[in-house]
Amino acid sequence: MLTQSSLLKSAQSLKPLFDRVLVQRLKPATQTASGIYIPEKNQEKLNQATVIAAGPGITNTTTGQVIPTSVKAGDKVLLPSFGGNPVKIGEDEYLLYTDKEILAKIEE
């Protein structure tokens, strides 16, 4: 039986389907400005992420046209505090959301 880790070698090998978006949460600060280390259990879970890959979009059932996803790889996004399907690749954890679950795109 093949395990998930043997199938997925990198995040680039994972191509979301339909209107799904693969994201990776931004890492929380591990140290304060004064140099004090923050224990992992006390680190804040950030609701910001970077889009790793996005599916082509969803097909409109009445017109047959593809409605593309509203984000693309490299975009910074705001995530809801819950939801998403976790995907573990090596030591890194990613999340799969549908395009409509993503709250906002962060413009810099």
Secondary structure, DSSP 8 states (H G I E B T S, - for coil): ---HHHH---GGG----TTEEEEEE----SB-TTS-B--GGGS----EEEEEEE---EE-TTT--EE--S--TT-EEE--SS--EEEEETTEEEEEEEGGG--EEE--
